[in-house]
Amino acid sequence: MIENTSIKSRIRVVIIYAIIILLGLLCLLPLWNVVCISFSSSAAVAAKKVGLLPVQFTTAAYAKILEDSQFWRSFGISVIRVVLGLAINMILIALMAYPLSKTKSEFGARNIYMGFLIFAMLFSGGMIPTYLVIKKLGLLNTIWALVLPGAVPIFDIILVMNFFIGIPKSLEEASVIDGATPLQILLYVYLPCSKPSMATVALFSIVGHWNDFFGGLIYMTKIKNYPLLTYIQSLSINLEELVKAGTDAATLTNLAEVSNKNLDAAKIVVAVVPLLLIYPFLQKYLITGIVLGAVKE
């Protein structure tokens, strides 16, 4: 391939890169502003002086969050939820996507199951019926109330199913000749060939479980059982109530450096950091998994 080195071509490349950089900055600058607010004093934030650099640098907002023992308990609950939810999601996705990737002649009830899945994806039971089911099963204030309602992610199943359909049939036929069972074919043929798709749905599952705060708000009646996002969402500072409660002067002085805006910004940063640590390891599979799994030939 001969590279076009004309002036027009170079100008076009420069313009494209400039647009990409501009769009990247439009996405990053608001996030950077949130980080700066979290490290600025409450007076500077209230006066709207914080731009792209912290004003009157302080870590009081993070100290308020991290010094709380309940924060670490909630962090542990969220980690357990992500690990448990991810394991359940991946197992059910693989076990459901594999038979649904077969033709009707190979799996006679395929269309019936697909009909159930599509109907359930379009029409959910709603929040109140789901809550009543969870309550009736005695799952309130347990980790299962956070994991089981989303145990079968239908969109992810369809994504992986379409990826499975694209795997050459000859690989399965060769495995059958060698005496492999359907489970062995799934484990040793389909899953190794489906790393991009499985990594993509794994990322969806991790982000979904980690970012969900509403489930903890509904199904947990005790603060000690809150997952991390639910707990930090409930954090706020009310100095008037603290004064009435007889809080000592030193504590009030420290808390005066923090406003709810600082605290909200710190919440966002704390919630995003774990996902930023995980994303780079799965990002390379994301686009490939979505594109190949979303198209049915």
N, C-alpha and C positions, 0 to 999 in steps of 0.2 A: 504494500500500500504506500503510495507516494503522498507525503505530507504537504498540504497546501500552505505555502509560506508567504503568500501575497499579503500586501498591506491591508486589504479589506478583510481577509481572513483573520489576521492578527487583531484588528480592531474589533471584529465580531467576538473573538475569544475574550478580549479584555472586557467588553461590555457584559458578556455572560458571567464572567467571574465577579465583576462589580455588582451585578444584580444579586448573585448568590450570596456574596459577602453582606450586602445590605439586608437581605432577607434574614440571614443568620443573626445579624446584630439586632434586628427588630424582634427576634425571638429571645435573644439572650439578655438584652439590656433590661427588660422588665424583671427578669429573674435576678439579675445582679443588683437591681435597685432594692429588691426584697431582702437580699443578703445584707446590703448596706444598712437598711432600716433596722435589721435585727441586731446590728452591732453599734447602733447610735443611741444617744441618750433620749429619754422621753421628751425632754424640752425641745430638742432639735427636730424630732419627728412631729411633734405637735405644731411647731412653727413652719413645717414643710421645707426645711432647709436641706434635707437629705437628697442627694442626687446620685452620682456614680461613685461617691466616696463616703465612708462613714463620718458622721459629725459627732465629736465628743465621744470617741471610741469607748465602748463598754461591753462587757459580756454578761451583764446582769440578767438579761432575758434568758440566756442559756443556763445560767446558774440557777435561776428560778425553776427551770424545767428539770435539769439534771440532778439537783440536790434532793429531789423528791423520790422517796423509795417506791412510791406507786408508779412512777414513770418506768422504772426498771422492771417492775412486775408486769406492767402492761406491755413493755417491749418484749419480754419473754413470752407472753400470751400471743402476741402477734407473730413472733418467730415460729412458735408451735403451730399456730393456725396456718401459716404459709406452708410449712413443711408437710403437715398432715393434709391440708387441702390440695397441695400440688400432687402428692402421692395418689390420693383418691381420684383427682381429675385425670391424671395421666393413665391410670389403670383403666378407668371406665371409658375414656376416649379411645384407647387402643382396642379394648374388647368390643366396643360397639362399632367403631369405624371399619374394622376388618370384615365382619360378615356383611355389613351394608355395602361394601365395595364390590360384592359379588353380583353377578347377573341374576335375574329372576329365576332362570333355569337352575342355577346353583343353590339359591336360597329363596324358596318359594314365598316366604312371608316378608320378603324385603320391602315391598311397596307398602305393606300395612304398617311396618315399623317406621318407615320414612314418613308416612302420613301422620303418625302419632307425634314424631319429633317436630315436624314442620308446624303442626297445630299447636303444640306446646310452646314453640318458639314465638309464634305470633300472638297467642292468647294465654297469658299467665293467669294464675289464680288470684293474684293481688296480694297486697300486704296483710290485710286483716285475716283472710283464710289461712295464709301461710303462718301467721303468728298463732292462730288457734290450733293448727296442726302441731306446731313446735311445742306449744303449751300442753296439749293433750298427751303428747309423747313423753312429757317430763324432761324436756331438753333445755328449758330455760336456765340461764346461768351456767351452762356447760359449753365446752369448746365445740361440741357437735352442733349446737345451734348456729354457729358461725360457719361451719364447714358443709354440712349436709344440704342446706337449701340450694347451694350452687354446685353440687357434686356432679351434675350432668350438664356441662356447657355445650348446648346443642350446636351453636355456631362453630365451635372448635371441632366437634365431631364431624360436621359436614366438610370442614377444611381438610382434616386428615383423611377422611373417606375419599375425597377427590384426589388427594395425593396418592393414596393406595391404588386407585383405579389406574393411575398413570404408570405404575410399576409393571415392567414386562411380564406377561403371563408365563413366559417360558421359564422364568426363575421358579415359580411355584410348581410348574409341571415337573421340573427336574428334581425338586425337593420331594414331591410325591413319589416319583420313581425310586428315590433313595430311601423311601419308607418313613418320611417325616410326617408327624401328625399336624393337624391344623394349628395347634398351639405352638408347636416347634417352628412351623412356617412363619407364624406371626413374630415370634421372638427372634429368630435367627435370619430371616429373610426380609420381612417387611419393615420392621423397626430399624434395623441398621441402614436400610435404604432411605429411611424417612427422617433422618436427623434434622434437616431444615424445618420440616413441618412440625415435628415434635418439639423442637426448640422454640418455635414460634408460639405454639399453644402453651408451652411451659411459661414463657414470658407473660402471656396474657393472664395465666392463672396467678402467677406471683404478684403482678401489678394489681389485679383485681382483689385478691385477698388482703394485700398490704394496705391498699388505699381505701378499702371499705370501712367507713366509720358508722354508717347508719344501722348495720346489722347489730353492732354492739350496743347501740342506743336503744334498739327495740327489744332485743332478746336478753339483755343483761340488766337486772334491776339493782345490782350491787356494783359500786365503783371498783372494788377490788378485782372484778371479773372483766373490766373493760379492756379491749385491745388498745394498742397504742394510739391509733388515730382517733378513736372515740374519746380516749382520756385527754389527749392534748387539745381536742376540740372543746372539752368542757372546762379547760383551765381559763381563768380570768382573774383580774385583780380589782378588788373593790376596797380602796383604802378606808372609806368611811366605816364599812363593816368591821375591818380589822381594828380600827380605833375603838369602836364600841365593844369589841371583844377583849380589849385590854392588851393588845399586842405591844411588846416592849419597844422603846424608842429606836434602838439600833436596827431592829428588823424593819420598822416602818421607814427608816432612812434609806435602807437598801432597796426596799420595794418602790420607793418614790422615784428611783432611777428607771423604773420599768413602767411602760404604759401597755394597754392592751394591744396597741398597734405593734409595739416591739415584740410582744409575746406572740402575736399572730404570725409575724414574720419569722420568728425563731421556730415556731411550730412547723411552718412550711419547709424550712431548711432541714430540720431534724427528720421530717417525714420523707423528704426526697433523697437524702444522702444514701440510705441503704439501696434504693433502686438504682442510683447512679453507679454504685459499686457492682451491681449485678448486670446491668444492661450491656456493658462492653463485651462481656463473654458470650452473650446471645445475639447481639446486634447483627453479626455477619450472616446469621441464618434467617433473620426476620423477613427481609424483602423476598428472598428466594422461597421461603415457606409460604408466604401469603400468595405470591403470584402463581406458583405451581399448584397450590392447593385450592385456589379459587376458580381455576379454569377447568372445565370438564370437556374433554374432546369427544 
